[in-house]
Amino acid sequence: MQIWPRKRAKRAFSRIRNWQKRDELGLQAFIGYKAGMTHIIAKDLSPHTMYKNDKISLPVTIIECPPLKPLSLRFYNNSYNGLSLIAEVFGKSVDREIKKILKIPKKEIAIPEKFDYLRLRIYTQPKLTSVGKKKPETLEIDIGGKDKKETLQLAQGLLEKEIRLSDVLKHKKFYDVHAVTKGKGFQGTIKRYHGKIRQHKAEKTKRGIGTLGSWHPNKVQYTVPQAGRMGYHQRTEYNKLSLVIGSDPSKINPKSGFLHYGFVKNDYIMLKGSVPGPTKRTVIITTALRKTGTHDYEILSTNLESKQ
């Protein structure tokens, strides 16, 4: 019952329901594709840790982040039922891949004089990666800032140019990661709910629960563990530390490429720890909502350097 309901995601990439309210001007998210994992050797520079100034091994996830292209500016007003869209201004140059999945009006729409909220709608370029698909993902990204005029001026400047990873994310900072986990198919109660395996003399089954519930109420409640489909859930992991943000893929590509992915061809980011989902999964990296603590590392070597 820790996470309920256990239902499958509607699409292969997450939707962002909450954005951090911050005064710093700039975009608050970037999208990439999970390439794989490795480990690095680093020196722990954090002052309050038992491994201070020691060499330690850290697991890292490599996410390839090709440039994002802006699609439109979306203007919202606050209403009784939340935000209501009042206008959407599209950019002049849009790729043909996005025209196949969206209807873009030919008439130019004017920017409204009054609005309460502004977001930039972008789309990805998977054709530049080794993912093996052309259909892009679209996402609305929040723009931080105090003044609406400064926010609008920044958004208009971004509407006609590509957005690179280094323009949005920085190294040695905490970010939240949103992704859809691996799909594991139909599974039993032991794997799905981590139940205890019964003894070999147990009645009917070993890999199953001992009871379906009480006599009264005389029905099976929804809290009772049952077999069913497992995985492919939308999940958010908080406070992932960015260790490296690079633009030279030759420094991280193994000799034969990443397993089940291939070679990284664009900008990339190394996040400490694991990230939900299999390789090639779309990963959304956003500014941290609940940042806690600070960590600092000096990277000495990577596991990939010996594989060149």
N, C-alpha and C positions, 0 to 999 in steps of 0.2 A: 504493500500500500504506500510505499515511499513516493512513487511516481504513478499517478492515476489520472486519466485513463491511459492504458497501454495500447495506444492506437498508432497505426502507421501514418507517416507524414503524407501530405497531399502532393508534394513535389520534392524534387531531389535537392533543393536548397532551401534554407530557412527564410522565415520572414521575421523582421525586427519589429517588436511591439513597443519597446521603450528606448528612448534616446537620452543620453546624458545632457542635462541643461548646463551649458558652460558658456562663459563669456569670450573664450578664445575663438578668434575667427578662423574658420577652416572646415573642411569636410571631416566627418566623424566615422567613416568606414571605408574599407577597401575589400575587394573580392579576389580570391585566388583559387588555385587548384592544388590539392594535396599530392605531393610527389612521392614522399616516403619519409622514413626515419633513419637516423644514424646517431652517433654519440660524439661528443667533443671533450677534450681535456682543457679544463679551465682552472684559473686560480681564484679562489673565493676571497673577494675583497670586502665582504660585509663585516662591519665591526662587531656585531653581536651574534656570532655564530661559533659553534664548536670547531668548524673547519676553517677558521680565519687563516688566510695566507697559505692554505694547503692546496695541493693539486687534487682535483676531484673530476670524476667522469659524469657528464650530464647528458641525458637523452634529449634529443632535439627532433622536431618535425620541420621538414622543408616544404614550404608552400610557394609554388610558382605564381607570380602576380603580373600577368601581361597588362599593358596600359588599358585603362577604362575610357570609354567614349561617352560623352554626354548626349542624352536624347532630348530632354525637355526640362523646363522649369515649371513646377507645379505650385500654385498659390492656393492657400487655404484660409478660411475664416472659422472662428470658433462658433459653434452652434449648440443647441440643446442636446443633440445626439453626438457630440464630438466635433471633429474637424470635417468641414464640408469643402469640397473642391470647387473653386470659383473660376479658375482659368488655368490653361496649360499652354505654354509657349514652347514650340519645338525649334530645334536647331536647324540650320540650313543644310548641312551635309550629314546624311544618315546612310549607313551601310545597307547593301541590298539584303543581307541576312536578316536584319531587323524589319525590313519592309515586308518580308514574307509572313511574319507573325503578327504584325501590328498595322492598323490603318492610320496613316499619318495624313492629317488634313493639308490641302494645298494652300488654303487661305492663311495668311498671317494673322495671328491673334495678338491683340495689344496687351501690354502689361497693365494690370489693374492699378489704380491709384492707391487704393486702400486694401490692405491684407493683413492678416494676423500671423501667418506662418508661411515659410518658404522652404521647399525641398528641391534637390536636384535629382532628376531621374537619369540613371546611367545604364549602360549595357556592356557586357564583357566581350572579349575577343578570343574565344576558345580556338579559333582557326590558327592562332599564332603559337599554340602549345602542342604537346604530344598527347593531348586527351583523346583526340580522334573524333571530334564532332565540330559542327559549324554553327549550330543553333545557339545564340547567345542567351544569357540570363539578364533580366532587367530588375532593377532595384532602386527604390527611392532612398536617398542618403540625406540625412539631416545636416544643416550648415549651422555651426555655432556662431555666436556673436551677439553683442548687445544692441547695436544700432541696425535697424532694418535697411537703411540706405547702404551701409557698408556691406551687409550680407547680400543685397541685391546686386551691388556692383561687382562683388566677387563672383557671384553665380553667373552673371552675364559674361564675365571674362572667361569662365570655365566652359561656357556653352559651346565654344567654337574651337576647342583644343583638347588634345588627349591628356588624361590625368595619369601621372606616373606614381609608382609606389612611394618614392622618396618625398613626393609632395604632400602625402597624407600621414604616413606612419614614420616613427622615429625608433632608433634602437635604444635599448636599455629602458624601455617603458612598458607598462602593463596594459594589456588589451584583453577584451572578451572575444571568445571564439564561438560562432554559431554554425552548426553543421547537422547533417542527418546521419545517424549511425548506420553501421552495417546491418543488412537484412539477413536474418538467420533462418527464416522459414518456420514451419510448424514444429514446435518443441514441446516437451513434456513439462511437468510441474517441477522436476528436480533442477533442470537447467534454467527454466524460466523464472522460478521463484526461489531457487537455492534451498530447496527442502532437504531434509535429512533422508539418506537412503536407509530403508528398513532392513531388518535382519532376514536371513535367507529362509526362515520358517514363517515369515509374515504371510497373512492371508491375501490371496489374489495377486499381489504385485510387490516388488521391492522398490522400484523407482516410481513411487506415487505417494500421495498424502494418506494419512491414516483414517481420516473422517471428512465428510462433506458438511459437517456442521451439527448443530444441536437438534433435538427432536422438536422443540418449540422455539421460535416459529417453525412450522413444518414446511420449510422450503429451503432451497440452496441459495444462500446470500451471495452477493457479488464480491464480498471480501474473501471468499474461499478460493484458494489457488486452483486454477484449471489449466489444462493444456490449451495451446493456441499459437498464433503467429507471434514471432519474437523479432525484435529489431526494427530497423528503418524508422527510428523515432527522431524527432527534432529535439536537439539538446543544446544547451549553452554551458560553456565552461568559462569560469571567471578568472581573471588575473593571470594571464599567460604572459611571461616575460619575453620580450623580443631581444634576442641575443645578437643577431646579425641581420642587416639589410644590405644586400649587394646587388650589383648590376652586371657582374662578370660571371656567367654560368660555368665557365671553364674551371673555376676554383672549387666547385662543389660536385660537378658531374663525375660519377664513377666511369671507369673505362668502358663498361658495357651498358651504361645508363642505369636508372633506377628500376628496380624490379616491378613489373606490371605497369610501368609508366613510360619509361624512355628517358630522353635527355631534357633537361631544363634549358629553355631557349631565351627566357626573359628575366626580368628582375625577380628576386626571390627574397623571402624572409625566413629566418630560423626562429622558431618559438620553442621555449623550454618545455619539455614534457610531450605528452601525446595529444592528439586532436581527434575528435570523433569522425567516424566514417572510413571507408576504404580508400585506396589510391584513386586518383582522378575525381574525387568528390569535391564539389564546390564548397568553399569555406569562406565565411564572411567574418572579417576581423573589425571590431568596433572599439571605440574608446571605452575604458573600464568604468562600469557603473558603481562598483563598490571596491575601490582600490584599498588594499591593506598591506602595510609593510613595504620595505625596500630591500632590494638585492642588487649586488654589483659583482660582476665577474670579469676577469681578464682572460680572453680566449688564447690558449697557447697552441693548440693544434686540433685538427678535426680528423675523424676516422676516414674521411674521403681522400685526404692528401696522400695516403699510402696506396690508393687504388688507381692513381693516374697512369 
